[in-house]
């Protein structure tokens, strides 16, 4: 789905909690998965912005926890990720990174009753940083790439996947950026030929696109030439990255 810039700004401003998703979906007739993705991206940006403000206060949060405050209630009052705040508190308790990750993956392994209950709570509530959320994101990303793979195979366009390319580069001692699909045969659309396809399981707003361009698309252009980018949860109308990049909706591959 393509959104007008003003429409996206309206949505972004009003998306702050999971409860807002159903309200906006019903009010504006927008897909829930798109709204989930936009809210998730907003939360990630906030966590990145506030990370080094919250982390130094870990001793204070641990003290509050020992005085009876729950990790989830503190996360809600701080408007911060419950899982990341739990990591800060667990680290302050003396647990190392490996132990913390094990607790989050298997909260039943936690011996202390109250801590076990609260870690279960933050995992259930956090739909961005919890292990189950990461698993869903990974599954969605792979499903999206599989659609592109089927689309290319159906049209007889040979390609090399990112994984295959990395293996080839590793054996040859080469390092560098690799797109999801590097085409062995040029794909021609209109007057332009394209050499690679990148799949993004996200909504392409201006901030996201600028970040993706700097980290990925620009190196791809320099190494391989023009390419195609698909944002599976939509993007802002009129968005432009570079004339040599074609931005498409997911429907392009169906």
C-alpha positions in Angstrom: 0.0 0.0 0.0 1.2 3.5 -0.9 0.4 6.3 1.6 0.4 10.0 1.1 3.0 11.8 3.2 0.3 13.6 5.2 -1.6 10.4 5.7 1.5 8.6 7.0 2.3 11.6 9.4 -1.3 11.4 10.7 -0.9 7.6 11.4 2.6 7.9 12.8 1.6 10.5 15.3 -1.4 8.5 16.6 0.3 5.1 16.7 1.8 4.7 20.2 0.3 1.5 21.7 -0.9 -1.8 20.4 -4.5 -0.7 21.1 -4.1 2.1 18.6 -3.7 -0.4 15.8 -7.3 -1.7 15.8 -8.7 1.8 16.2 -6.8 3.2 13.2 -7.4 0.0 11.1 -11.1 0.4 11.6 -11.1 4.1 11.2 -9.0 4.3 8.1 -9.4 0.9 6.5 -5.7 0.2 6.8 -4.1 -3.3 7.0 -3.2 -4.3 10.6 0.1 -5.8 9.6 1.2 -2.5 8.1 0.2 -0.6 11.2 2.0 -3.2 13.4 5.1 -2.6 11.3 5.0 1.1 11.5 4.4 1.0 15.3 7.3 -1.5 15.7 9.6 0.8 13.8 8.5 3.8 15.9 9.3 1.8 19.1 12.7 0.8 17.8 13.6 4.4 17.0 12.5 5.5 20.5 14.5 2.7 22.2 17.6 3.7 20.2 17.0 7.4 21.1 16.4 6.7 24.9 18.8 3.7 25.4 21.6 5.6 27.0 19.2 7.7 29.1 17.6 4.6 30.6 20.5 2.2 30.9 22.5 4.4 33.5 19.4 4.2 35.8 19.5 0.4 36.0 20.5 0.6 39.7 17.5 2.7 40.4 15.2 0.4 38.6 16.6 -2.6 40.4 16.0 -0.8 43.7 12.4 0.0 42.7 11.9 -3.7 41.7 13.2 -4.9 45.1 10.8 -2.4 46.7 7.9 -4.1 44.9 7.5 -2.4 41.5 7.2 -4.8 38.6 9.4 -4.6 35.5 6.4 -4.2 33.2 4.9 -1.3 35.2 8.3 0.5 35.2 8.6 0.0 31.5 5.1 1.4 30.9 5.8 4.4 33.1 9.1 5.0 31.4 7.5 4.3 27.9 10.4 2.0 27.2 10.8 -1.6 25.9 9.9 -4.1 28.7 12.4 -6.7 27.4 15.3 -4.2 27.1 14.5 -2.8 30.6 14.4 -6.4 32.0 17.9 -6.9 30.4 19.2 -3.8 32.2 17.8 -5.0 35.5 19.0 -8.6 35.1 22.5 -7.3 34.2 22.5 -5.2 37.4 21.6 -8.3 39.3 24.8 -9.8 38.1 23.6 -12.1 35.3 25.8 -12.2 32.2 24.6 -11.7 28.6 24.4 -15.5 27.9 22.4 -16.1 31.1 20.0 -13.3 30.3 19.4 -14.5 26.8 18.7 -18.0 28.2 16.2 -16.6 30.6 14.4 -14.7 27.9 14.3 -17.8 25.6 13.2 -20.1 28.5 11.7 -18.2 31.4 10.6 -21.5 33.0 14.3 -22.1 33.8 14.3 -19.1 36.2 14.2 -20.5 39.8 13.0 -17.4 41.6 9.2 -17.3 41.4 8.6 -13.6 41.2 11.3 -13.0 38.6 10.1 -16.0 36.5 6.5 -14.5 36.5 7.7 -11.0 35.5 10.0 -12.2 32.8 7.1 -14.1 31.3 5.1 -10.9 31.4 7.6 -8.7 29.6 8.1 -11.3 27.0 4.4 -11.6 26.3 3.9 -7.8 26.2 7.0 -6.8 24.1 6.1 -7.4 20.4 9.3 -5.9 19.1 12.2 -7.1 21.3 10.9 -10.4 22.6 12.2 -13.8 21.2 8.8 -14.6 19.7 8.7 -11.3 17.9 12.1 -11.8 16.4 11.0 -15.2 15.2 8.0 -13.8 13.5 10.0 -11.0 11.9 12.5 -13.6 10.6 9.7 -15.8 9.3 8.0 -12.9 7.5 11.3 -11.8 5.9 12.0 -15.4 4.6 8.4 -15.7 3.3 8.8 -12.4 1.4 12.1 -13.5 -0.1 10.5 -16.8 -1.1 7.8 -14.9 -3.1 10.5 -13.1 -5.1 12.3 -16.4 -5.6 9.2 -18.0 -7.1 8.5 -14.9 -9.2 12.1 -15.1 -10.7 12.0 -18.8 -11.3 8.6 -18.6 -13.0 10.0 -16.1 -15.5 13.2 -18.1 -16.0 15.5 -15.3 -14.6 18.6 -16.9 -13.1 19.9 -15.4 -9.9 22.2 -15.8 -6.9 20.8 -15.4 -3.4 22.5 -13.3 -0.7 23.5 -16.5 1.2 25.0 -18.1 -2.0 26.8 -14.9 -2.8 28.3 -14.6 0.7 29.5 -18.2 0.5 31.2 -17.5 -2.9 32.8 -14.4 -1.6 33.9 -16.1 1.6 35.7 -18.9 -0.4 37.3 -16.2 -2.6 38.3 -14.1 0.4 36.1 -11.2 -0.8 34.0 -9.0 1.6 31.3 -6.5 0.6 27.6 -5.8 0.5 25.4 -8.4 -1.2 21.7 -7.9 -2.2 19.0 -10.5 -1.5 19.0 -11.4 -5.2 21.8 -10.7 -7.7 20.4 -11.3 -11.2 22.5 -13.3 -13.6 20.2 -12.1 -16.4 19.2 -8.5 -16.7 15.6 -7.7 -15.9 14.3 -5.0 -18.2 11.3 -2.8 -17.2 10.5 0.1 -19.4 13.6 1.7 -20.6 15.8 0.6 -17.7 17.6 -2.7 -17.0 17.9 -4.0 -13.4 20.6 -6.2 -11.9 19.5 -6.9 -8.3 16.5 -7.1 -6.0 16.4 -6.2 -2.3 13.5 -7.3 -0.1 12.6 -5.1 2.9 10.0 -6.5 5.3 9.1 -3.1 6.6 7.2 0.1 5.7 9.3 2.6 3.7 9.0 6.0 5.3 11.6 8.7 4.6 13.7 7.9 7.6 13.7 4.2 6.9 14.6 4.7 3.2 17.4 7.1 3.9 18.9 4.6 6.3 18.5 1.7 3.9 20.0 3.7 1.1 23.1 4.6 3.0 23.7 1.1 4.5 22.7 -1.0 1.5 21.3 0.5 -1.7 24.1 2.9 -2.4 26.8 0.2 -2.2 24.7 -2.1 -4.4 24.4 0.7 -7.0 28.2 1.2 -7.0 28.9 -2.6 -7.2 26.2 -3.9 -9.5 24.3 -1.0 -11.1 20.5 -0.3 -11.0 18.1 -2.4 -8.9 14.7 -3.0 -7.5 13.6 -2.5 -3.9 10.3 -3.9 -2.5 8.8 -2.6 0.8 6.4 -5.4 1.7 4.3 -3.2 4.1 4.1 -0.2 1.8 5.8 3.1 1.4 5.2 6.8 1.0 3.9 8.1 -2.3 6.5 10.0 -4.4 9.4 8.5 -2.4 12.6 8.8 -4.3 16.0 7.3 -3.6 17.9 7.4 -6.8 16.8 7.3 -10.5 18.5 3.9 -10.8 16.4 2.3 -8.1 12.8 1.2 -8.7 10.6 1.0 -5.6 7.7 -1.4 -5.9 4.8 -2.7 -3.9 4.5 -6.4 -2.9 1.8 -6.8 -5.6 4.6 -6.5 -8.2 5.6 -10.1 -7.3 2.2 -11.7 -7.4 
